[in-house]
């Protein structure tokens, strides 16, 4: 079984997702960033694009984000704050 981490994806209008994930791909300003469990701490600026979230090895979710935002990884917790989120 793949190791998981906690993730929160939040905009001013709603909480799009709060729970566990085994992987994440997000649109950072310098390119797409992949996150797995035990990732090193980091903070990056997000840009408009798609966030791909793998809840389990069989279940995937994706979100379209627009505007600017931030992604923080710290001690197996990922927080994503963005201007706007649309479920795909």
PyMOL Python script that loads the backbone (N, CA, C, O; Angstrom):
from pymol import cmd

cmd.read_pdbstr("""\
ATOM      1  N   UNK A   1       0.838  -1.188   0.000  1.00  0.00           N
ATOM      2  CA  UNK A   1       0.000   0.000   0.000  1.00  0.00           C
ATOM      3  C   UNK A   1       0.880   1.248   0.000  1.00  0.00           C
ATOM      4  O   UNK A   1       1.862   1.317   0.740  1.00  0.00           O
ATOM      5  N   UNK A   2       0.535   2.222  -0.820  1.00  0.00           N
ATOM      6  CA  UNK A   2       1.307   3.464  -0.929  1.00  0.00           C
ATOM      7  C   UNK A   2       1.109   4.333   0.309  1.00  0.00           C
ATOM      8  O   UNK A   2       0.023   4.392   0.886  1.00  0.00           O
ATOM      9  N   UNK A   3       2.171   4.992   0.690  1.00  0.00           N
ATOM     10  CA  UNK A   3       2.119   5.893   1.841  1.00  0.00           C
ATOM     11  C   UNK A   3       1.375   7.167   1.446  1.00  0.00           C
ATOM     12  O   UNK A   3       1.532   7.655   0.327  1.00  0.00           O
ATOM     13  N   UNK A   4       0.561   7.711   2.366  1.00  0.00           N
ATOM     14  CA  UNK A   4      -0.251   8.875   2.050  1.00  0.00           C
ATOM     15  C   UNK A   4       0.165  10.091   2.879  1.00  0.00           C
ATOM     16  O   UNK A   4       0.952   9.986   3.820  1.00  0.00           O
ATOM     17  N   UNK A   5      -0.384  11.241   2.502  1.00  0.00           N
ATOM     18  CA  UNK A   5      -0.171  12.487   3.225  1.00  0.00           C
ATOM     19  C   UNK A   5      -1.499  13.246   3.280  1.00  0.00           C
ATOM     20  O   UNK A   5      -2.424  12.931   2.532  1.00  0.00           O
ATOM     21  N   UNK A   6      -1.595  14.234   4.156  1.00  0.00           N
ATOM     22  CA  UNK A   6      -2.801  15.053   4.288  1.00  0.00           C
ATOM     23  C   UNK A   6      -2.748  16.204   3.301  1.00  0.00           C
ATOM     24  O   UNK A   6      -1.684  16.764   3.040  1.00  0.00           O
ATOM     25  N   UNK A   7      -3.910  16.554   2.752  1.00  0.00           N
ATOM     26  CA  UNK A   7      -3.959  17.666   1.803  1.00  0.00           C
ATOM     27  C   UNK A   7      -5.238  18.468   1.987  1.00  0.00           C
ATOM     28  O   UNK A   7      -6.306  17.912   2.242  1.00  0.00           O
ATOM     29  N   UNK A   8      -5.112  19.788   1.854  1.00  0.00           N
ATOM     30  CA  UNK A   8      -6.245  20.712   1.857  1.00  0.00           C
ATOM     31  C   UNK A   8      -6.115  21.606   0.635  1.00  0.00           C
ATOM     32  O   UNK A   8      -5.068  22.212   0.408  1.00  0.00           O
ATOM     33  N   UNK A   9      -7.195  21.687  -0.160  1.00  0.00           N
ATOM     34  CA  UNK A   9      -7.240  22.577  -1.315  1.00  0.00           C
ATOM     35  C   UNK A   9      -8.368  23.564  -1.053  1.00  0.00           C
ATOM     36  O   UNK A   9      -9.533  23.174  -0.960  1.00  0.00           O
ATOM     37  N   UNK A  10      -8.018  24.856  -0.932  1.00  0.00           N
ATOM     38  CA  UNK A  10      -8.960  25.860  -0.451  1.00  0.00           C
ATOM     39  C   UNK A  10      -8.946  27.097  -1.345  1.00  0.00           C
ATOM     40  O   UNK A  10      -7.892  27.532  -1.808  1.00  0.00           O
ATOM     41  N   UNK A  11     -10.142  27.658  -1.581  1.00  0.00           N
ATOM     42  CA  UNK A  11     -10.288  28.949  -2.245  1.00  0.00           C
ATOM     43  C   UNK A  11     -11.153  29.828  -1.335  1.00  0.00           C
ATOM     44  O   UNK A  11     -11.697  29.329  -0.349  1.00  0.00           O
ATOM     45  N   UNK A  12     -11.292  31.109  -1.639  1.00  0.00           N
ATOM     46  CA  UNK A  12     -12.157  31.946  -0.809  1.00  0.00           C
ATOM     47  C   UNK A  12     -13.624  31.480  -0.787  1.00  0.00           C
ATOM     48  O   UNK A  12     -14.339  31.721   0.186  1.00  0.00           O
ATOM     49  N   UNK A  13     -14.067  30.814  -1.859  1.00  0.00           N
ATOM     50  CA  UNK A  13     -15.460  30.374  -1.945  1.00  0.00           C
ATOM     51  C   UNK A  13     -15.750  29.048  -1.245  1.00  0.00           C
ATOM     52  O   UNK A  13     -16.847  28.840  -0.726  1.00  0.00           O
ATOM     53  N   UNK A  14     -14.747  28.143  -1.234  1.00  0.00           N
ATOM     54  CA  UNK A  14     -15.040  26.802  -0.720  1.00  0.00           C
ATOM     55  C   UNK A  14     -13.770  26.034  -0.394  1.00  0.00           C
ATOM     56  O   UNK A  14     -12.665  26.413  -0.782  1.00  0.00           O
ATOM     57  N   UNK A  15     -13.967  24.942   0.333  1.00  0.00           N
ATOM     58  CA  UNK A  15     -12.919  23.949   0.536  1.00  0.00           C
ATOM     59  C   UNK A  15     -13.178  22.870  -0.506  1.00  0.00           C
ATOM     60  O   UNK A  15     -14.165  22.139  -0.411  1.00  0.00           O
ATOM     61  N   UNK A  16     -12.305  22.765  -1.492  1.00  0.00           N
ATOM     62  CA  UNK A  16     -12.506  21.814  -2.582  1.00  0.00           C
ATOM     63  C   UNK A  16     -12.188  20.384  -2.153  1.00  0.00           C
ATOM     64  O   UNK A  16     -12.855  19.441  -2.580  1.00  0.00           O
ATOM     65  N   UNK A  17     -11.166  20.224  -1.305  1.00  0.00           N
ATOM     66  CA  UNK A  17     -10.784  18.881  -0.860  1.00  0.00           C
ATOM     67  C   UNK A  17     -10.023  18.963   0.450  1.00  0.00           C
ATOM     68  O   UNK A  17      -9.144  19.808   0.619  1.00  0.00           O
ATOM     69  N   UNK A  18     -10.367  18.082   1.371  1.00  0.00           N
ATOM     70  CA  UNK A  18      -9.607  17.868   2.597  1.00  0.00           C
ATOM     71  C   UNK A  18      -9.579  16.376   2.854  1.00  0.00           C
ATOM     72  O   UNK A  18     -10.627  15.739   2.953  1.00  0.00           O
ATOM     73  N   UNK A  19      -8.394  15.819   2.961  1.00  0.00           N
ATOM     74  CA  UNK A  19      -8.286  14.391   3.197  1.00  0.00           C
ATOM     75  C   UNK A  19      -6.892  13.886   2.913  1.00  0.00           C
ATOM     76  O   UNK A  19      -5.914  14.631   2.971  1.00  0.00           O
ATOM     77  N   UNK A  20      -6.819  12.598   2.605  1.00  0.00           N
ATOM     78  CA  UNK A  20      -5.548  11.930   2.331  1.00  0.00           C
ATOM     79  C   UNK A  20      -5.329  11.807   0.831  1.00  0.00           C
ATOM     80  O   UNK A  20      -6.279  11.794   0.049  1.00  0.00           O
ATOM     81  N   UNK A  21      -4.062  11.718   0.442  1.00  0.00           N
ATOM     82  CA  UNK A  21      -3.694  11.493  -0.950  1.00  0.00           C
ATOM     83  C   UNK A  21      -2.383  10.725  -0.981  1.00  0.00           C
ATOM     84  O   UNK A  21      -1.613  10.762  -0.022  1.00  0.00           O
ATOM     85  N   UNK A  22      -2.130  10.026  -2.086  1.00  0.00           N
ATOM     86  CA  UNK A  22      -0.859   9.326  -2.254  1.00  0.00           C
ATOM     87  C   UNK A  22       0.057  10.073  -3.215  1.00  0.00           C
ATOM     88  O   UNK A  22       1.269   9.856  -3.203  1.00  0.00           O
ATOM     89  N   UNK A  23      -0.514  10.967  -4.064  1.00  0.00           N
ATOM     90  CA  UNK A  23       0.320  11.807  -4.922  1.00  0.00           C
ATOM     91  C   UNK A  23      -0.454  13.039  -5.357  1.00  0.00           C
ATOM     92  O   UNK A  23      -1.684  13.079  -5.317  1.00  0.00           O
ATOM     93  N   UNK A  24       0.307  14.039  -5.775  1.00  0.00           N
ATOM     94  CA  UNK A  24      -0.264  15.316  -6.189  1.00  0.00           C
ATOM     95  C   UNK A  24       0.621  15.900  -7.277  1.00  0.00           C
ATOM     96  O   UNK A  24       1.847  15.818  -7.199  1.00  0.00           O
ATOM     97  N   UNK A  25       0.004  16.488  -8.289  1.00  0.00           N
ATOM     98  CA  UNK A  25       0.725  17.245  -9.308  1.00  0.00           C
ATOM     99  C   UNK A  25       0.035  18.597  -9.404  1.00  0.00           C
ATOM    100  O   UNK A  25      -1.177  18.665  -9.611  1.00  0.00           O
ATOM    101  N   UNK A  26       0.810  19.685  -9.251  1.00  0.00           N
ATOM    102  CA  UNK A  26       0.240  21.030  -9.226  1.00  0.00           C
ATOM    103  C   UNK A  26       1.021  21.965 -10.147  1.00  0.00           C
ATOM    104  O   UNK A  26       2.220  21.777 -10.352  1.00  0.00           O
ATOM    105  N   UNK A  27       0.326  22.998 -10.715  1.00  0.00           N
ATOM    106  CA  UNK A  27       0.964  23.924 -11.657  1.00  0.00           C
ATOM    107  C   UNK A  27       1.689  25.071 -10.958  1.00  0.00           C
ATOM    108  O   UNK A  27       1.079  26.104 -10.680  1.00  0.00           O
ATOM    109  N   UNK A  28       2.956  24.909 -10.674  1.00  0.00           N
ATOM    110  CA  UNK A  28       3.758  25.970 -10.060  1.00  0.00           C
ATOM    111  C   UNK A  28       4.275  26.903 -11.157  1.00  0.00           C
ATOM    112  O   UNK A  28       4.261  26.551 -12.337  1.00  0.00           O
ATOM    113  N   UNK A  29       4.725  28.082 -10.766  1.00  0.00           N
ATOM    114  CA  UNK A  29       5.215  29.050 -11.742  1.00  0.00           C
ATOM    115  C   UNK A  29       6.392  28.530 -12.557  1.00  0.00           C
ATOM    116  O   UNK A  29       6.549  28.907 -13.719  1.00  0.00           O
ATOM    117  N   UNK A  30       7.214  27.681 -11.976  1.00  0.00           N
ATOM    118  CA  UNK A  30       8.375  27.160 -12.696  1.00  0.00           C
ATOM    119  C   UNK A  30       8.091  25.843 -13.421  1.00  0.00           C
ATOM    120  O   UNK A  30       9.006  25.251 -13.994  1.00  0.00           O
ATOM    121  N   UNK A  31       6.843  25.376 -13.406  1.00  0.00           N
ATOM    122  CA  UNK A  31       6.465  24.123 -14.054  1.00  0.00           C
ATOM    123  C   UNK A  31       5.636  23.271 -13.111  1.00  0.00           C
ATOM    124  O   UNK A  31       5.424  23.641 -11.956  1.00  0.00           O
ATOM    125  N   UNK A  32       5.174  22.147 -13.592  1.00  0.00           N
ATOM    126  CA  UNK A  32       4.359  21.274 -12.745  1.00  0.00           C
ATOM    127  C   UNK A  32       5.236  20.608 -11.685  1.00  0.00           C
ATOM    128  O   UNK A  32       6.355  20.183 -11.970  1.00  0.00           O
ATOM    129  N   UNK A  33       4.715  20.525 -10.463  1.00  0.00           N
ATOM    130  CA  UNK A  33       5.428  19.961  -9.320  1.00  0.00           C
ATOM    131  C   UNK A  33       4.708  18.705  -8.856  1.00  0.00           C
ATOM    132  O   UNK A  33       3.487  18.716  -8.700  1.00  0.00           O
ATOM    133  N   UNK A  34       5.443  17.628  -8.636  1.00  0.00           N
ATOM    134  CA  UNK A  34       4.889  16.397  -8.091  1.00  0.00           C
ATOM    135  C   UNK A  34       5.233  16.271  -6.619  1.00  0.00           C
ATOM    136  O   UNK A  34       6.347  16.585  -6.202  1.00  0.00           O
ATOM    137  N   UNK A  35       4.259  15.805  -5.829  1.00  0.00           N
ATOM    138  CA  UNK A  35       4.458  15.629  -4.390  1.00  0.00           C
ATOM    139  C   UNK A  35       4.035  14.222  -4.007  1.00  0.00           C
ATOM    140  O   UNK A  35       2.960  13.757  -4.387  1.00  0.00           O
ATOM    141  N   UNK A  36       4.892  13.550  -3.250  1.00  0.00           N
ATOM    142  CA  UNK A  36       4.597  12.250  -2.650  1.00  0.00           C
ATOM    143  C   UNK A  36       4.794  12.371  -1.146  1.00  0.00           C
ATOM    144  O   UNK A  36       5.281  13.395  -0.666  1.00  0.00           O
ATOM    145  N   UNK A  37       4.423  11.343  -0.401  1.00  0.00           N
ATOM    146  CA  UNK A  37       4.631  11.338   1.051  1.00  0.00           C
ATOM    147  C   UNK A  37       6.111  11.528   1.368  1.00  0.00           C
ATOM    148  O   UNK A  37       6.976  11.082   0.615  1.00  0.00           O
ATOM    149  N   UNK A  38       6.391  12.183   2.472  1.00  0.00           N
ATOM    150  CA  UNK A  38       7.750  12.466   2.954  1.00  0.00           C
ATOM    151  C   UNK A  38       8.517  13.426   2.048  1.00  0.00           C
ATOM    152  O   UNK A  38       9.748  13.410   2.033  1.00  0.00           O
ATOM    153  N   UNK A  39       7.808  14.256   1.298  1.00  0.00           N
ATOM    154  CA  UNK A  39       8.451  15.264   0.453  1.00  0.00           C
ATOM    155  C   UNK A  39       9.154  16.290   1.345  1.00  0.00           C
ATOM    156  O   UNK A  39       8.711  16.542   2.465  1.00  0.00           O
ATOM    157  N   UNK A  40      10.224  16.870   0.866  1.00  0.00           N
ATOM    158  CA  UNK A  40      10.932  17.908   1.623  1.00  0.00           C
ATOM    159  C   UNK A  40      10.028  19.134   1.777  1.00  0.00           C
ATOM    160  O   UNK A  40       9.188  19.384   0.914  1.00  0.00           O
ATOM    161  N   UNK A  41      10.185  19.898   2.854  1.00  0.00           N
ATOM    162  CA  UNK A  41       9.378  21.112   3.025  1.00  0.00           C
ATOM    163  C   UNK A  41       9.642  22.106   1.889  1.00  0.00           C
ATOM    164  O   UNK A  41      10.781  22.284   1.458  1.00  0.00           O
ATOM    165  N   UNK A  42       8.571  22.747   1.415  1.00  0.00           N
ATOM    166  CA  UNK A  42       8.731  23.775   0.391  1.00  0.00           C
ATOM    167  C   UNK A  42       7.488  24.645   0.329  1.00  0.00           C
ATOM    168  O   UNK A  42       6.413  24.271   0.799  1.00  0.00           O
ATOM    169  N   UNK A  43       7.667  25.814  -0.265  1.00  0.00           N
ATOM    170  CA  UNK A  43       6.559  26.716  -0.586  1.00  0.00           C
ATOM    171  C   UNK A  43       6.789  27.170  -2.021  1.00  0.00           C
ATOM    172  O   UNK A  43       7.909  27.517  -2.394  1.00  0.00           O
ATOM    173  N   UNK A  44       5.719  27.167  -2.833  1.00  0.00           N
ATOM    174  CA  UNK A  44       5.864  27.659  -4.196  1.00  0.00           C
ATOM    175  C   UNK A  44       4.622  28.432  -4.611  1.00  0.00           C
ATOM    176  O   UNK A  44       3.537  28.234  -4.063  1.00  0.00           O
ATOM    177  N   UNK A  45       4.796  29.313  -5.587  1.00  0.00           N
ATOM    178  CA  UNK A  45       3.687  30.059  -6.172  1.00  0.00           C
ATOM    179  C   UNK A  45       3.000  29.183  -7.203  1.00  0.00           C
ATOM    180  O   UNK A  45       3.655  28.494  -7.984  1.00  0.00           O
ATOM    181  N   UNK A  46       1.667  29.216  -7.200  1.00  0.00           N
ATOM    182  CA  UNK A  46       0.898  28.471  -8.197  1.00  0.00           C
ATOM    183  C   UNK A  46       0.428  29.417  -9.285  1.00  0.00           C
ATOM    184  O   UNK A  46       0.303  30.623  -9.076  1.00  0.00           O
ATOM    185  N   UNK A  47       0.171  28.843 -10.448  1.00  0.00           N
ATOM    186  CA  UNK A  47      -0.426  29.582 -11.548  1.00  0.00           C
ATOM    187  C   UNK A  47      -1.668  28.816 -12.009  1.00  0.00           C
ATOM    188  O   UNK A  47      -1.939  27.720 -11.518  1.00  0.00           O
ATOM    189  N   UNK A  48      -2.412  29.382 -12.937  1.00  0.00           N
ATOM    190  CA  UNK A  48      -3.606  28.717 -13.460  1.00  0.00           C
ATOM    191  C   UNK A  48      -3.217  27.409 -14.136  1.00  0.00           C
ATOM    192  O   UNK A  48      -2.172  27.314 -14.780  1.00  0.00           O
ATOM    193  N   UNK A  49      -4.070  26.406 -13.980  1.00  0.00           N
ATOM    194  CA  UNK A  49      -3.815  25.094 -14.578  1.00  0.00           C
ATOM    195  C   UNK A  49      -4.630  24.025 -13.881  1.00  0.00           C
ATOM    196  O   UNK A  49      -5.629  24.326 -13.229  1.00  0.00           O
ATOM    197  N   UNK A  50      -4.214  22.793 -14.014  1.00  0.00           N
ATOM    198  CA  UNK A  50      -4.924  21.660 -13.414  1.00  0.00           C
ATOM    199  C   UNK A  50      -4.121  21.056 -12.269  1.00  0.00           C
ATOM    200  O   UNK A  50      -2.903  20.900 -12.357  1.00  0.00           O
ATOM    201  N   UNK A  51      -4.829  20.719 -11.192  1.00  0.00           N
ATOM    202  CA  UNK A  51      -4.242  19.981 -10.080  1.00  0.00           C
ATOM    203  C   UNK A  51      -4.723  18.544 -10.214  1.00  0.00           C
ATOM    204  O   UNK A  51      -5.925  18.295 -10.311  1.00  0.00           O
ATOM    205  N   UNK A  52      -3.800  17.609 -10.221  1.00  0.00           N
ATOM    206  CA  UNK A  52      -4.124  16.195 -10.309  1.00  0.00           C
ATOM    207  C   UNK A  52      -3.812  15.547  -8.966  1.00  0.00           C
ATOM    208  O   UNK A  52      -2.681  15.606  -8.486  1.00  0.00           O
ATOM    209  N   UNK A  53      -4.824  14.929  -8.366  1.00  0.00           N
ATOM    210  CA  UNK A  53      -4.712  14.357  -7.031  1.00  0.00           C
ATOM    211  C   UNK A  53      -5.061  12.881  -7.099  1.00  0.00           C
ATOM    212  O   UNK A  53      -6.114  12.515  -7.621  1.00  0.00           O
ATOM    213  N   UNK A  54      -4.204  12.045  -6.586  1.00  0.00           N
ATOM    214  CA  UNK A  54      -4.465  10.613  -6.519  1.00  0.00           C
ATOM    215  C   UNK A  54      -4.788  10.274  -5.069  1.00  0.00           C
ATOM    216  O   UNK A  54      -3.902  10.254  -4.214  1.00  0.00           O
ATOM    217  N   UNK A  55      -6.090  10.004  -4.795  1.00  0.00           N
ATOM    218  CA  UNK A  55      -6.522   9.680  -3.431  1.00  0.00           C
ATOM    219  C   UNK A  55      -6.019   8.306  -3.015  1.00  0.00           C
ATOM    220  O   UNK A  55      -5.502   8.131  -1.912  1.00  0.00           O
ATOM    221  N   UNK A  56      -6.173   7.349  -3.891  1.00  0.00           N
ATOM    222  CA  UNK A  56      -5.672   5.984  -3.691  1.00  0.00           C
ATOM    223  C   UNK A  56      -5.029   5.569  -5.009  1.00  0.00           C
ATOM    224  O   UNK A  56      -5.045   6.333  -5.974  1.00  0.00           O
ATOM    225  N   UNK A  57      -4.478   4.395  -5.056  1.00  0.00           N
ATOM    226  CA  UNK A  57      -3.869   3.937  -6.304  1.00  0.00           C
ATOM    227  C   UNK A  57      -4.897   3.762  -7.422  1.00  0.00           C
ATOM    228  O   UNK A  57      -4.531   3.736  -8.597  1.00  0.00           O
ATOM    229  N   UNK A  58      -6.191   3.640  -7.065  1.00  0.00           N
ATOM    230  CA  UNK A  58      -7.240   3.452  -8.060  1.00  0.00           C
ATOM    231  C   UNK A  58      -8.134   4.671  -8.256  1.00  0.00           C
ATOM    232  O   UNK A  58      -8.885   4.707  -9.230  1.00  0.00           O
ATOM    233  N   UNK A  59      -8.090   5.670  -7.379  1.00  0.00           N
ATOM    234  CA  UNK A  59      -9.028   6.792  -7.433  1.00  0.00           C
ATOM    235  C   UNK A  59      -8.301   8.123  -7.622  1.00  0.00           C
ATOM    236  O   UNK A  59      -7.458   8.512  -6.813  1.00  0.00           O
ATOM    237  N   UNK A  60      -8.650   8.813  -8.716  1.00  0.00           N
ATOM    238  CA  UNK A  60      -8.030  10.094  -9.049  1.00  0.00           C
ATOM    239  C   UNK A  60      -9.079  11.204  -9.064  1.00  0.00           C
ATOM    240  O   UNK A  60     -10.248  10.959  -9.362  1.00  0.00           O
ATOM    241  N   UNK A  61      -8.656  12.419  -8.742  1.00  0.00           N
ATOM    242  CA  UNK A  61      -9.490  13.613  -8.812  1.00  0.00           C
ATOM    243  C   UNK A  61      -8.655  14.696  -9.480  1.00  0.00           C
ATOM    244  O   UNK A  61      -7.436  14.730  -9.318  1.00  0.00           O
ATOM    245  N   UNK A  62      -9.305  15.580 -10.230  1.00  0.00           N
ATOM    246  CA  UNK A  62      -8.577  16.727 -10.769  1.00  0.00           C
ATOM    247  C   UNK A  62      -9.415  17.990 -10.587  1.00  0.00           C
ATOM    248  O   UNK A  62     -10.645  17.943 -10.565  1.00  0.00           O
ATOM    249  N   UNK A  63      -8.728  19.105 -10.460  1.00  0.00           N
ATOM    250  CA  UNK A  63      -9.348  20.402 -10.268  1.00  0.00           C
ATOM    251  C   UNK A  63      -8.703  21.382 -11.233  1.00  0.00           C
ATOM    252  O   UNK A  63      -7.499  21.312 -11.477  1.00  0.00           O
ATOM    253  N   UNK A  64      -9.494  22.295 -11.782  1.00  0.00           N
ATOM    254  CA  UNK A  64      -8.947  23.390 -12.577  1.00  0.00           C
ATOM    255  C   UNK A  64      -8.874  24.602 -11.659  1.00  0.00           C
ATOM    256  O   UNK A  64      -9.867  24.979 -11.037  1.00  0.00           O
ATOM    257  N   UNK A  65      -7.697  25.208 -11.577  1.00  0.00           N
ATOM    258  CA  UNK A  65      -7.528  26.390 -10.746  1.00  0.00           C
ATOM    259  C   UNK A  65      -7.192  27.577 -11.646  1.00  0.00           C
ATOM    260  O   UNK A  65      -6.506  27.436 -12.658  1.00  0.00           O
ATOM    261  N   UNK A  66      -7.692  28.750 -11.255  1.00  0.00           N
ATOM    262  CA  UNK A  66      -7.384  29.948 -12.029  1.00  0.00           C
ATOM    263  C   UNK A  66      -6.910  31.045 -11.089  1.00  0.00           C
ATOM    264  O   UNK A  66      -7.222  31.044  -9.899  1.00  0.00           O
ATOM    265  N   UNK A  67      -6.166  31.961 -11.636  1.00  0.00           N
ATOM    266  CA  UNK A  67      -5.590  33.015 -10.825  1.00  0.00           C
ATOM    267  C   UNK A  67      -4.292  32.543 -10.186  1.00  0.00           C
ATOM    268  O   UNK A  67      -3.658  31.597 -10.653  1.00  0.00           O
ATOM    269  N   UNK A  68      -3.923  33.203  -9.140  1.00  0.00           N
ATOM    270  CA  UNK A  68      -2.677  32.890  -8.423  1.00  0.00           C
ATOM    271  C   UNK A  68      -2.974  32.088  -7.170  1.00  0.00           C
ATOM    272  O   UNK A  68      -4.126  31.977  -6.752  1.00  0.00           O
ATOM    273  N   UNK A  69      -1.924  31.527  -6.569  1.00  0.00           N
ATOM    274  CA  UNK A  69      -2.082  30.783  -5.337  1.00  0.00           C
ATOM    275  C   UNK A  69      -0.744  30.358  -4.776  1.00  0.00           C
ATOM    276  O   UNK A  69       0.314  30.717  -5.292  1.00  0.00           O
ATOM    277  N   UNK A  70      -0.816  29.583  -3.705  1.00  0.00           N
ATOM    278  CA  UNK A  70       0.372  29.087  -3.019  1.00  0.00           C
ATOM    279  C   UNK A  70       0.202  27.616  -2.689  1.00  0.00           C
ATOM    280  O   UNK A  70      -0.913  27.146  -2.465  1.00  0.00           O
ATOM    281  N   UNK A  71       1.305  26.899  -2.661  1.00  0.00           N
ATOM    282  CA  UNK A  71       1.337  25.507  -2.225  1.00  0.00           C
ATOM    283  C   UNK A  71       2.413  25.395  -1.165  1.00  0.00           C
ATOM    284  O   UNK A  71       3.534  25.866  -1.357  1.00  0.00           O
ATOM    285  N   UNK A  72       2.072  24.764  -0.032  1.00  0.00           N
ATOM    286  CA  UNK A  72       3.042  24.535   1.037  1.00  0.00           C
ATOM    287  C   UNK A  72       3.079  23.048   1.362  1.00  0.00           C
ATOM    288  O   UNK A  72       2.037  22.411   1.512  1.00  0.00           O
ATOM    289  N   UNK A  73       4.279  22.502   1.468  1.00  0.00           N
ATOM    290  CA  UNK A  73       4.484  21.121   1.904  1.00  0.00           C
ATOM    291  C   UNK A  73       5.274  21.184   3.206  1.00  0.00           C
ATOM    292  O   UNK A  73       6.351  21.779   3.255  1.00  0.00           O
ATOM    293  N   UNK A  74       4.739  20.570   4.262  1.00  0.00           N
ATOM    294  CA  UNK A  74       5.419  20.563   5.548  1.00  0.00           C
ATOM    295  C   UNK A  74       4.964  19.358   6.362  1.00  0.00           C
ATOM    296  O   UNK A  74       3.785  19.243   6.696  1.00  0.00           O
ATOM    297  N   UNK A  75       5.883  18.467   6.681  1.00  0.00           N
ATOM    298  CA  UNK A  75       5.631  17.297   7.540  1.00  0.00           C
ATOM    299  C   UNK A  75       4.407  16.489   7.099  1.00  0.00           C
ATOM    300  O   UNK A  75       3.491  16.261   7.889  1.00  0.00           O
ATOM    301  N   UNK A  76       4.397  16.062   5.844  1.00  0.00           N
ATOM    302  CA  UNK A  76       3.321  15.255   5.262  1.00  0.00           C
ATOM    303  C   UNK A  76       1.963  15.937   5.293  1.00  0.00           C
ATOM    304  O   UNK A  76       0.929  15.271   5.339  1.00  0.00           O
ATOM    305  N   UNK A  77       1.967  17.273   5.268  1.00  0.00           N
ATOM    306  CA  UNK A  77       0.758  18.076   5.123  1.00  0.00           C
ATOM    307  C   UNK A  77       0.968  19.027   3.953  1.00  0.00           C
ATOM    308  O   UNK A  77       1.964  19.749   3.895  1.00  0.00           O
ATOM    309  N   UNK A  78       0.019  19.017   3.021  1.00  0.00           N
ATOM    310  CA  UNK A  78       0.075  19.919   1.872  1.00  0.00           C
ATOM    311  C   UNK A  78      -1.135  20.841   1.960  1.00  0.00           C
ATOM    312  O   UNK A  78      -2.270  20.386   2.107  1.00  0.00           O
ATOM    313  N   UNK A  79      -0.873  22.150   1.867  1.00  0.00           N
ATOM    314  CA  UNK A  79      -1.936  23.150   1.851  1.00  0.00           C
ATOM    315  C   UNK A  79      -1.843  23.918   0.544  1.00  0.00           C
ATOM    316  O   UNK A  79      -0.784  24.429   0.180  1.00  0.00           O
ATOM    317  N   UNK A  80      -2.967  23.990  -0.156  1.00  0.00           N
ATOM    318  CA  UNK A  80      -3.037  24.736  -1.407  1.00  0.00           C
ATOM    319  C   UNK A  80      -4.093  25.810  -1.246  1.00  0.00           C
ATOM    320  O   UNK A  80      -5.248  25.515  -0.938  1.00  0.00           O
ATOM    321  N   UNK A  81      -3.691  27.073  -1.459  1.00  0.00           N
ATOM    322  CA  UNK A  81      -4.592  28.210  -1.414  1.00  0.00           C
ATOM    323  C   UNK A  81      -4.605  28.828  -2.804  1.00  0.00           C
ATOM    324  O   UNK A  81      -3.553  29.190  -3.332  1.00  0.00           O
ATOM    325  N   UNK A  82      -5.799  28.953  -3.408  1.00  0.00           N
ATOM    326  CA  UNK A  82      -5.909  29.493  -4.768  1.00  0.00           C
ATOM    327  C   UNK A  82      -7.079  30.470  -4.874  1.00  0.00           C
ATOM    328  O   UNK A  82      -7.966  30.491  -4.021  1.00  0.00           O
ATOM    329  N   UNK A  83      -7.065  31.282  -5.939  1.00  0.00           N
ATOM    330  CA  UNK A  83      -8.124  32.261  -6.174  1.00  0.00           C
ATOM    331  C   UNK A  83      -9.465  31.611  -6.497  1.00  0.00           C
ATOM    332  O   UNK A  83     -10.498  32.007  -5.957  1.00  0.00           O
ATOM    333  N   UNK A  84      -9.445  30.611  -7.380  1.00  0.00           N
ATOM    334  CA  UNK A  84     -10.693  30.002  -7.847  1.00  0.00           C
ATOM    335  C   UNK A  84     -10.454  28.544  -8.221  1.00  0.00           C
ATOM    336  O   UNK A  84      -9.406  28.194  -8.765  1.00  0.00           O
ATOM    337  N   UNK A  85     -11.452  27.686  -7.916  1.00  0.00           N
ATOM    338  CA  UNK A  85     -11.359  26.241  -8.183  1.00  0.00           C
ATOM    339  C   UNK A  85     -12.619  25.775  -8.900  1.00  0.00           C
ATOM    340  O   UNK A  85     -13.731  26.157  -8.535  1.00  0.00           O
ATOM    341  N   UNK A  86     -12.432  24.935  -9.937  1.00  0.00           N
ATOM    342  CA  UNK A  86     -13.544  24.301 -10.640  1.00  0.00           C
ATOM    343  C   UNK A  86     -13.277  22.803 -10.655  1.00  0.00           C
ATOM    344  O   UNK A  86     -12.212  22.381 -11.105  1.00  0.00           O
ATOM    345  N   UNK A  87     -14.219  21.980 -10.171  1.00  0.00           N
ATOM    346  CA  UNK A  87     -14.080  20.518 -10.244  1.00  0.00           C
ATOM    347  C   UNK A  87     -14.167  20.092 -11.690  1.00  0.00           C
ATOM    348  O   UNK A  87     -15.013  20.590 -12.433  1.00  0.00           O
ATOM    349  N   UNK A  88     -13.300  19.171 -12.106  1.00  0.00           N
ATOM    350  CA  UNK A  88     -13.345  18.651 -13.490  1.00  0.00           C
ATOM    351  C   UNK A  88     -14.132  17.369 -13.541  1.00  0.00           C
ATOM    352  O   UNK A  88     -14.284  16.780 -14.611  1.00  0.00           O
TER     353      UNK A  88
END
""", "prot")
cmd.dss("prot")
cmd.show_as("cartoon", "prot")
cmd.util.cbc("prot")
cmd.orient("prot")
